[in-house]
Amino acid sequence: MKFPTLAALLLTGISAQASATEVKQVVASKAYKATVAELDREHERIVGEIVKLTEIPAPPFKEKARGTAYAEMMRQAGLVDVEMDAEGNVTGLWRGTGPAGGPLIVIAAHQDTVFPEGTPVKVRREGTKLFAPGIGDDTRSLAVLLGYVRAMKAAGVQTGKDILFVGNVGEEGPGDLRGTRYLFGKSKYKGRIAAFFSMDGTDGSRIVNGGVGSKRYRVTFKGPGGHSYGAFGLVNPMAAMSQAVVDLYKVEVPKTPKTTYSASVTGGGTSVNSIPNEVFMEFDMRSVSAAELGKLDQRFQAIVKAAVDGENHARSTREGTISADLKVIGERPAGGTPASSQIVRVAQQAIEAHGLKPELNASSTDANVPMNLGIPAITIGSGGSGGRAHSLDEWIDIEKGASLKGMLPGLTMLLAMADLKN
């Protein structure tokens, strides 16, 4: 089957139009109220699944064990066409009443955590708080999506559009959004996605509609090396690297759109009494503007070249010259979904309908990929509260009242965008 292009989807208005009235209709509908009642009854099961999934390690590039378990949980929840794709994403389809192969809404949570293999992931409970690495970022969201599916099925929900539930890989750090890149670029669903929700973290009032792009390098500076006393006067790669850092930090970048840079990790050298023959440093550059990120990237590359040339001119090259190897170690596209867009307005209305105050902000999430492609996309929270993300004592609070209330904005958005029929 030939899928419609993004331009065709937008021109024909099937990017899931939903007005404020429709959001109110969703919240007032019998099907929605029955779904909420099911979530209430299912809360302890959702908590149990948070614990189960958290205790299956999912370090970067090694999410398979968690993905396998999540696929089986999707099947048990009632989704169809459940599979793990070539990149490791787990997908399951909720069939709407529309024609097969039509536009669909995606809601995704990421399987991976930032923690390396071997990190203890046993969940500890203290009252209503659960502690474990990765429990809030993003394992709670995975379990909430399963809760939505079971509750919608039990309530007999019908939607006009298909919904694709996704447990994706590669959101954190070196994963470089590889899961969502595959979903939009190579999966069997590419070309069908009309709107995308990334559920990441707990804050139920947050709407990420700005995608912070990034470019990351490891720059390795090389030279002939030598004895610190006997070879004094030879070119030194450390001097070139240091000059590059100094010159980078003289660069003025705009506050709006926010653009940043950082010299972060460094290493190399042989001993304290040796001119190093090789040193390295890692650099991070970010911006919500693709154009500003591109300008900064060009400036950075020029700075590195000038630092190398300067060192080769300043000291002796009789044993060899300084060189610099720039290796890209991370690249995330910048993008944004306008505040005036349908998906953002629906999200704001859904959050307000549950007594919360919506807040727009920018971050680097799985939504960067569709944003960059011009597909309506935002990142939302799964509700409740939590803290210490990316630390060994990360926690979430599963007190039922706040936990359940926090799940409802996402459910409301999803059903509004998927065109709730009953």
C-alpha positions in Angstrom: 0.0 0.0 0.0 1.2 3.5 -0.9 1.0 5.8 2.1 0.2 9.5 1.7 3.0 12.0 2.0 3.3 14.4 5.0 2.3 17.3 2.8 -0.8 15.4 1.6 -1.7 14.6 5.2 -1.5 18.2 6.3 -3.3 19.6 3.2 -6.2 17.2 3.7 -6.5 18.1 7.3 -5.9 14.6 8.8 -3.3 15.8 11.2 -5.9 15.0 13.9 -7.9 18.2 14.2 -9.4 18.6 17.6 -10.9 21.8 19.1 -11.5 22.9 22.7 -15.1 21.8 22.4 -13.9 18.3 21.5 -11.6 18.2 24.5 -14.6 19.0 26.7 -16.6 16.3 24.9 -13.9 13.8 25.5 -13.9 14.5 29.3 -17.7 14.5 29.4 -18.1 11.3 27.4 -19.3 8.0 29.0 -16.4 6.1 27.4 -13.8 8.4 28.9 -15.4 8.3 32.3 -15.4 4.5 32.1 -11.8 4.5 31.1 -10.8 6.7 34.0 -12.7 4.3 36.3 -10.7 1.4 34.9 -7.4 3.3 35.5 -8.5 3.8 39.1 -9.2 0.1 39.5 -5.9 -0.8 37.7 -3.7 1.6 39.6 -1.9 -1.1 41.7 -1.4 -3.2 38.6 0.3 -0.2 36.9 2.5 0.2 40.0 3.4 -3.5 39.8 4.4 -3.1 36.1 6.5 -0.1 36.9 8.4 -2.2 39.4 8.6 -5.2 37.0 10.0 -3.2 34.1 12.4 -1.1 36.2 14.0 -4.3 37.5 14.8 -5.4 33.9 18.0 -3.6 33.0 17.9 -1.5 29.9 21.3 0.2 29.5 22.1 2.1 26.3 22.1 -0.3 23.3 21.1 -3.2 25.4 17.3 -2.8 25.8 16.4 -6.2 24.3 15.4 -8.0 27.5 13.1 -5.1 28.6 11.7 -4.9 25.1 10.9 -8.6 24.9 9.0 -8.3 28.2 7.2 -5.2 27.1 6.1 -6.8 23.8 4.4 -9.6 25.8 2.8 -7.1 28.1 1.4 -5.2 25.0 -0.1 -8.4 23.7 -1.7 -9.2 27.0 -3.1 -5.7 27.1 -4.9 -6.3 23.8 -2.9 -4.5 21.1 -2.5 -6.1 17.7 0.4 -6.4 15.3 2.8 -6.3 18.3 6.4 -6.6 17.2 10.0 -5.6 17.9 11.5 -3.8 14.8 15.0 -4.0 13.5 16.2 -1.2 15.8 14.6 -2.6 18.9 11.5 -0.5 19.2 8.4 -2.4 20.4 5.2 -1.4 18.7 1.6 -2.4 19.1 -1.5 -1.1 17.3 -4.8 0.0 18.5 -7.2 -0.2 15.6 -9.5 2.7 15.0 -12.7 2.7 13.0 -11.1 4.3 10.0 -9.7 2.5 7.0 -6.6 0.3 7.5 -3.4 2.0 6.6 -4.7 5.5 7.3 -3.2 8.2 9.4 -2.3 7.3 13.0 -1.4 8.9 16.3 1.7 7.7 18.0 2.3 7.8 21.8 5.8 6.6 22.9 7.9 6.1 26.0 11.5 5.1 25.9 12.9 1.8 27.2 16.5 2.8 27.7 18.0 4.4 30.8 21.3 6.2 31.2 22.8 3.7 33.6 25.6 1.3 32.4 25.3 -2.5 32.5 25.7 -3.9 35.9 23.9 -1.0 37.8 21.7 -2.4 40.6 18.0 -1.8 39.6 16.1 -3.4 42.5 13.2 -1.2 43.5 13.1 0.0 47.1 9.8 1.2 48.6 9.4 3.8 51.3 5.7 4.6 52.0 4.3 5.8 48.6 7.8 6.4 47.1 9.6 4.0 44.9 13.4 4.3 44.5 15.5 2.9 41.6 17.6 4.0 38.7 15.4 4.9 35.7 12.1 4.4 37.5 10.8 7.8 36.5 12.9 8.3 33.4 11.2 6.6 31.7 9.8 3.4 33.1 6.7 4.8 34.7 5.6 6.1 31.3 5.9 2.6 29.8 3.6 1.2 32.4 1.1 4.1 32.1 0.8 3.4 28.4 -0.1 -0.2 29.1 -2.7 1.1 31.7 -4.2 3.3 29.0 -4.6 0.3 26.6 -6.3 -2.0 29.1 -8.6 0.7 30.4 -9.6 1.8 26.9 -10.3 -1.8 26.0 -12.3 -2.5 29.1 -14.4 0.7 28.6 -15.1 -0.2 25.0 -13.4 2.9 23.6 -13.7 3.5 19.9 -11.4 6.0 18.1 -11.6 7.2 14.5 -7.8 6.9 14.0 -5.4 4.1 14.7 -3.1 4.6 17.7 0.4 3.2 17.7 1.8 2.5 21.1 5.6 2.5 21.2 8.3 1.5 23.6 11.3 3.0 21.8 15.0 2.6 22.2 17.9 5.0 22.1 16.5 8.2 23.7 19.2 8.7 26.3 22.8 10.0 25.6 24.7 8.0 23.0 21.5 6.5 21.8 21.1 9.7 19.8 17.3 9.1 19.2 18.0 6.0 17.1 14.6 4.5 17.9 12.5 7.4 16.7 14.8 8.0 13.7 14.0 4.4 12.7 10.3 4.8 13.4 10.0 7.9 11.1 12.6 6.9 8.5 12.5 3.1 8.0 9.6 1.5 9.9 6.5 0.2 8.2 4.6 3.1 9.8 6.6 5.9 8.2 4.5 8.3 6.2 1.4 7.5 8.3 2.2 9.4 11.5 -0.1 12.4 11.8 0.9 13.4 15.3 3.4 12.2 17.9 3.4 12.2 21.7 6.5 11.3 23.6 5.7 10.5 27.2 8.9 11.2 29.2 9.2 11.9 32.9 6.5 12.6 35.4 5.5 16.3 35.2 1.9 16.3 34.0 1.8 20.1 33.4 4.8 20.2 31.1 4.5 20.5 27.3 7.8 20.3 25.4 7.1 21.9 22.1 10.7 23.1 21.4 13.3 20.5 20.3 16.8 21.4 21.5 19.2 20.2 18.8 22.7 19.2 19.6 26.1 18.5 17.9 28.7 16.6 19.9 32.4 16.0 19.0 35.3 14.1 20.3 38.3 16.0 19.1 41.7 14.2 19.2 44.8 16.3 19.0 47.9 14.5 17.9 51.6 15.4 17.7 55.1 13.9 17.8 55.4 13.9 21.6 58.7 13.8 23.4 60.6 14.4 26.7 59.3 17.4 28.6 62.8 18.6 29.2 64.9 17.2 26.4 62.4 17.9 23.7 61.2 21.2 25.0 60.2 23.5 22.2 58.4 21.0 20.1 54.7 21.5 19.2 52.4 20.2 21.9 48.8 18.9 21.2 47.8 20.0 24.7 48.6 23.6 23.8 46.4 23.4 20.7 43.6 21.8 22.6 43.8 24.4 25.4 43.7 27.3 22.8 40.7 25.8 21.2 38.8 25.8 24.5 39.9 29.3 25.3 38.8 30.6 21.9 35.5 28.7 22.0 34.6 30.4 25.3 35.1 33.8 23.7 32.2 33.1 21.2 29.1 35.0 21.9 25.9 33.1 21.2 22.3 34.4 21.3 20.2 34.1 24.4 17.1 33.8 22.1 17.0 31.4 20.5 18.9 29.8 23.4 22.2 28.5 22.2 25.0 26.9 24.3 28.3 25.1 24.2 30.4 23.2 26.6 33.9 21.6 26.8 33.3 18.6 28.9 35.3 15.4 29.0 39.1 15.3 28.5 42.0 12.9 28.7 45.3 11.7 27.2 49.0 12.1 27.7 51.7 9.6 28.9 53.3 10.9 32.0 54.0 14.2 33.8 57.4 14.4 32.3 56.4 13.8 28.7 55.0 16.1 25.9 51.8 14.2 25.0 51.5 12.7 21.6 47.7 12.5 21.9 45.0 14.2 23.9 41.3 14.5 23.4 38.3 16.5 24.5 34.6 16.2 24.0 32.4 19.2 23.2 28.7 19.7 23.3 26.8 22.4 21.4 23.0 23.0 21.6 20.3 25.2 20.3 16.6 25.3 19.7 17.4 26.8 16.3 18.9 24.6 13.6 20.3 27.7 11.9 22.1 28.9 15.1 23.4 25.4 15.8 24.8 25.3 12.3 26.5 28.6 12.7 28.1 27.6 16.0 29.2 24.3 14.5 31.0 26.1 11.7 32.6 28.5 14.1 33.8 25.7 16.3 35.4 23.8 13.5 37.2 27.0 12.4 38.4 27.5 16.0 39.9 24.0 16.1 41.7 24.5 12.8 43.1 27.9 13.9 44.3 26.4 17.2 46.2 23.6 15.3 47.6 26.1 12.8 48.6 28.4 15.6 50.5 25.7 17.5 52.3 24.5 14.4 53.4 28.1 13.7 54.4 28.9 17.4 56.7 25.9 18.1 59.1 23.6 16.3 57.7 21.0 13.9 61.0 19.3 13.2 59.7 15.9 14.6 56.2 16.3 13.2 53.1 18.6 13.2 50.0 18.9 15.3 46.7 17.6 13.8 43.1 17.3 15.0 40.6 14.6 14.2 37.0 15.7 14.8 34.6 12.8 15.3 30.9 13.4 15.7 29.7 11.4 18.7 26.2 12.8 18.8 23.8 14.8 16.7 20.1 15.6 17.4 18.0 17.7 15.1 16.5 20.9 16.3 12.9 21.7 15.7 9.7 23.0 17.2 5.9 22.7 17.2 4.2 26.1 17.2 2.3 27.1 20.3 -0.6 27.8 18.0 -0.7 24.3 16.5 -3.6 21.9 17.1 -1.6 19.4 19.2 -0.3 22.1 21.6 -3.7 23.7 22.0 -5.3 20.3 22.7 -2.5 19.5 25.3 -3.1 22.8 27.0 -6.8 22.3 27.1 -6.4 18.8 28.4 -4.1 19.8 31.2 -6.3 22.7 32.2 -9.4 20.4 32.2 -7.7 18.5 35.1 -6.9 21.5 37.2 -3.2 21.9 36.2 -1.4 24.8 34.6 0.2 24.0 31.3 3.8 25.2 30.8 5.5 25.3 27.4 9.3 24.6 27.3 12.1 23.2 25.2 14.2 20.1 25.7 15.9 17.3 23.9 13.5 14.4 23.6 12.3 11.8 21.1 9.9 14.5 19.8 12.9 16.3 18.2 12.8 13.9 15.2 9.2 14.5 14.1 9.5 18.2 15.0 12.4 18.5 12.6 10.3 16.7 9.9 7.4 19.2 10.4 5.2 16.6 12.0 3.1 17.8 14.9 4.9 16.5 18.0 5.2 17.3 21.7 6.6 15.6 24.9 4.4 15.2 27.9 4.7 13.7 31.4 3.1 10.5 32.7 1.9 12.2 36.0 2.6 12.0 39.6 5.8 13.4 41.0 9.4 12.3 41.1 13.0 13.5 41.4 16.7 12.8 41.1 16.4 11.7 37.5 19.7 10.2 36.1 20.9 9.4 39.6 21.1 6.1 41.6 18.5 7.3 44.0 15.9 8.4 41.4 12.4 8.2 42.8 8.7 8.6 42.0 5.7 9.0 44.3 2.8 6.6 43.6 0.3 8.1 46.0 -2.9 7.1 44.2 -4.7 10.4 44.1 -1.9 12.5 42.5 -0.6 9.5 40.5 -4.0 8.9 38.8 -4.7 12.6 38.3 -1.4 13.0 36.5 -2.2 10.2 34.1 -5.4 11.9 32.9 -4.1 14.8 30.8 -2.2 12.4 28.6 -5.2 10.1 28.1 -7.4 13.1 27.3 -4.9 14.4 24.7 -4.6 11.0 23.1 -8.3 10.4 22.8 -9.0 13.9 21.5 -6.3 13.6 18.8 -7.3 10.1 17.9 -10.9 11.2 17.5 -12.9 9.5 20.2 -16.1 8.2 18.8 -18.1 7.3 21.9 
